[in-house]
Amino acid sequence: MATNTTDNTTDILLADDGGNIATATCNSCCSAPPSNTTSEEEPEAVIKVFMFESRSQEFVELIGPRFEEHTNGRVKVDVSVVPWAEGDTSLSEIENGARLGLGLYDVFVSSPVIVGSGAPYNGFADMTEYIKTNYLEEWLDIFPGFRESFSSYNGKILMIPFDGDLLHLFYNKDILEYYNFQPPRTWQEYNDIAEQVHNKVFPPTNKTLVGSCLGRAYGVGNAWTAQVLSSMTQTHGASQGSLFDTKDMTPLTSAALVETLKILERQLKYGHPDELNRSIDLNQISMENEECMLSLNWGHAFVQSSNQGRLGVGRVPGSQKVLDRETGKLVTCNKDICPNAVYYDDIGFVNYAPFAGGGWGGAVNENISDEKKKLAME
């Protein structure tokens, strides 16, 4: 019910059985007597969250309502969800908002890759003092790489990580054992196993198998490429660089990139027919329905899997050959060239370079009021 203060009348919203709304107006003399009941109070503040759909369910159903309850309804959390397919465009929108000093959203939930794009324009609030004052112990419990490299910029904490993504190898143990295979240790072994089971009918389930399932659409394919390439270009840890030599920014391509493309070509040959049109959901679904032999995914991907006991997990494959940065050619890995490699009696040294994605984190918009910043950080 809304009162029109200019003509002393009251507008009443009426709904019929079909839910249609109509408005009726009466003079104040025929209005009902005042009621002692009060309507639900409006929140004192609304925190607008901009995020991608892959993590939206947690915010919409869990985190948002809990925070609203924590503030006794003083604060409402309004979540704007962006489809995964529009990820690149949305990241550009966050960067443009930082350039223009816009305060359209209070919180951004995104991959940490956006930190380097928005930080030069002071688009994200510095949370360093807030973290040190309130959550220093919890902050120091986060792996250094995620808190120092992914979430900070020029010594300032600009993002709070929610999780960290580390790629793992996943395989169907029943299929692997049926065909008498061991989990692949190298990319060559990965592709050899995929080739030998691809398009075969697995008798226990009567399903036609797919050798490898790696969705490559919407930018996910670069993770698989980086994982293969880095196993040949990075032998001394992340500080050495995997795409560029950190000494002089020389591209680490040449023979290593050529070999990477050959490996990826075989993966596609014995891969799922829909790989180029699907994202990482393909990896998950194909392993869950037991049609796929091998896949890569983030470590937490199958925590609630229906295939408990049949799903194997291991180290992402590595390479027996690595890039000689002086000659640009591939050489056989040994303990001197690859000090962190693993030695196997039958195949020798294998170099591994675990690929850690930034995961997801939350940043606060610098271009909002101090009061909003405080609420957003909470």
CORZIHU-V614368 format. One record per residue. N is the residue number from 0. PHI is phi in whole degrees, 0 to 359 (NA if undefined). PSI is psi in degrees with one decimal (NA if undefined). Layout:
N PHI PSI
N PHI PSI
//
This chain:
0 NA 131.1
1 235 130.4
2 266 130.1
3 271 106.2
4 285 -12.9
5 278 -32.3
6 235 16.1
7 59 32.6
8 245 164.8
9 237 126.7
10 270 130.5
11 240 129.1
12 273 125.3
13 243 144.3
14 233 132.6
15 273 -174.3
16 297 -24.8
17 272 2.8
18 86 6.1
19 285 141.6
20 257 136.0
21 225 161.4
22 242 131.0
23 240 146.2
24 237 135.1
25 224 158.7
26 286 158.3
27 297 -21.7
28 291 -23.9
29 255 9.6
30 283 159.6
31 291 155.2
32 296 154.6
33 304 144.3
34 256 148.2
35 278 -11.3
36 281 149.0
37 241 148.5
38 285 164.7
39 299 132.8
40 291 143.5
41 288 144.2
42 294 151.0
43 287 -28.1
44 209 151.9
45 239 121.5
46 265 116.1
47 267 121.2
48 251 128.8
49 251 120.2
50 206 168.4
51 268 153.6
52 295 -24.2
53 297 -23.8
54 241 9.2
55 290 -31.4
56 300 -39.5
57 298 -40.0
58 285 -44.9
59 293 -41.3
60 262 -20.3
61 234 -64.5
62 293 -46.9
63 301 -54.4
64 300 -36.6
65 295 -40.2
66 291 -38.9
67 299 -40.9
68 293 -39.1
69 300 -34.1
70 266 10.7
71 56 35.8
72 81 0.5
73 294 -30.2
74 238 134.1
75 251 138.8
76 256 117.9
77 250 112.9
78 258 124.3
79 257 116.7
80 260 130.7
81 254 128.1
82 302 144.3
83 302 -35.0
84 295 -19.8
85 259 19.5
86 302 -47.9
87 297 -42.6
88 297 -40.7
89 292 -37.0
90 297 -37.4
91 295 -35.4
92 295 -39.3
93 296 -43.1
94 296 -43.7
95 295 -36.1
96 298 -37.5
97 292 -41.7
98 300 -41.5
99 269 -5.1
100 70 37.9
101 274 148.0
102 242 41.3
103 292 -33.2
104 233 152.2
105 265 -34.7
106 229 138.4
107 244 125.5
108 251 113.7
109 205 174.6
110 292 143.4
111 296 -6.5
112 300 -22.4
113 286 -18.7
114 302 -47.1
115 293 -22.1
116 276 -38.4
117 270 -27.7
118 299 -41.1
119 299 -18.8
120 254 15.4
121 55 43.6
122 277 -18.7
123 240 142.1
124 288 143.2
125 281 114.9
126 258 12.6
127 303 -53.4
128 294 -37.2
129 298 -43.1
130 293 -46.6
131 297 -36.0
132 283 -37.1
133 249 -29.6
134 221 35.3
135 298 -43.4
136 298 -44.1
137 294 -36.8
138 296 -42.3
139 288 -11.7
140 277 -9.2
141 276 141.4
142 306 136.7
143 307 -40.5
144 300 -38.4
145 283 -35.8
146 274 -27.1
147 263 -37.5
148 265 -45.0
149 276 -31.6
150 251 -5.5
151 238 156.0
152 215 120.5
153 52 41.9
154 81 1.4
155 253 137.3
156 277 112.5
157 249 -8.5
158 212 141.4
159 258 116.1
160 290 135.4
161 265 -32.9
162 202 168.1
163 231 133.2
164 262 123.4
165 233 123.0
166 291 142.2
167 228 158.8
168 272 133.3
169 238 142.0
170 211 157.1
171 273 112.1
172 295 -36.4
173 297 -44.0
174 292 -42.1
175 300 -46.1
176 290 -36.5
177 300 -40.1
178 265 9.2
179 61 45.6
180 253 157.3
181 255 154.4
182 305 135.3
183 295 137.6
184 258 -23.4
185 232 166.7
186 294 -32.1
187 297 -45.9
188 294 -37.2
189 302 -50.3
190 289 -33.1
191 296 -43.8
192 295 -44.7
193 301 -41.4
194 297 -41.2
195 284 -20.8
196 254 -13.4
197 299 129.7
198 70 8.8
199 275 149.7
200 270 123.8
201 273 109.9
202 308 -44.1
203 300 -28.7
204 245 -13.0
205 61 28.8
206 256 143.9
207 281 126.8
208 273 152.0
209 247 132.4
210 293 -45.8
211 219 137.3
212 235 104.8
213 222 95.1
214 299 136.7
215 237 3.1
216 276 166.7
217 57 38.3
218 82 -4.5
219 289 -30.2
220 302 -26.5
221 294 -24.7
222 293 -42.6
223 292 -38.5
224 296 -46.6
225 297 -36.7
226 296 -43.5
227 291 -48.1
228 298 -44.1
229 295 -26.1
230 292 -15.0
231 254 -27.2
232 260 -18.9
233 243 111.3
234 241 -10.0
235 236 27.4
236 96 170.5
237 299 -31.3
238 295 -16.9
239 281 -21.7
240 86 150.8
241 236 -24.5
242 258 -33.1
243 225 146.0
244 287 119.3
245 293 -11.6
246 288 -43.0
247 219 9.9
248 63 27.7
249 290 130.4
250 298 134.1
251 263 70.1
252 247 -97.5
253 40 -127.8
254 296 -31.6
255 294 -40.6
256 292 -39.5
257 300 -44.9
258 293 -37.4
259 300 -44.4
260 296 -36.4
261 295 -41.1
262 295 -44.2
263 295 -34.6
264 298 -42.3
265 292 -36.8
266 302 -44.5
267 294 -38.2
268 299 -37.2
269 249 27.0
270 256 -179.3
271 293 137.8
272 297 -16.9
273 254 18.0
274 300 -40.0
275 284 -10.9
276 252 -5.6
277 238 156.1
278 264 -154.4
279 291 -12.6
280 299 -28.7
281 297 -41.5
282 301 -43.8
283 292 -52.1
284 296 -42.0
285 294 -33.2
286 283 -35.5
287 295 -40.1
288 271 8.7
289 62 34.4
290 258 -10.9
291 247 143.1
292 273 -49.0
293 228 150.0
294 198 166.5
295 242 148.6
296 193 170.4
297 288 153.7
298 301 -30.9
299 270 2.6
300 300 -35.9
301 245 28.7
302 302 -37.2
303 251 33.9
304 293 145.9
305 277 -5.3
306 256 31.2
307 304 131.1
308 96 -25.2
309 253 -11.8
310 261 122.5
311 260 149.9
312 226 142.2
313 202 -175.0
314 292 139.5
315 298 138.6
316 306 157.7
317 236 -162.1
318 229 141.3
319 276 -15.4
320 243 141.6
321 228 164.4
322 278 127.4
323 277 111.1
324 290 -17.5
325 279 -41.9
326 262 -19.0
327 77 11.7
328 249 161.6
329 274 138.1
330 229 159.3
331 289 133.8
332 291 137.4
333 218 177.4
334 293 -22.5
335 279 -44.5
336 284 -36.4
337 238 76.6
338 296 -19.8
339 258 7.5
340 289 161.1
341 255 134.6
342 261 133.1
343 239 138.1
344 301 -36.1
345 271 -24.1
346 233 -3.7
347 86 -150.6
348 279 137.6
349 233 126.2
350 269 132.7
351 240 141.8
352 223 83.1
353 307 132.5
354 263 116.7
355 252 115.2
356 280 166.6
357 288 -15.7
358 74 -139.1
359 226 146.7
360 209 169.5
361 243 131.7
362 239 151.3
363 253 135.2
364 294 129.4
365 288 -24.8
366 266 43.3
367 228 172.2
368 293 157.9
369 299 -36.0
370 295 -42.9
371 295 -39.8
372 300 -44.3
373 298 -45.0
374 295 -41.5
375 296 -38.6
376 293 -35.3
377 296 NA
//
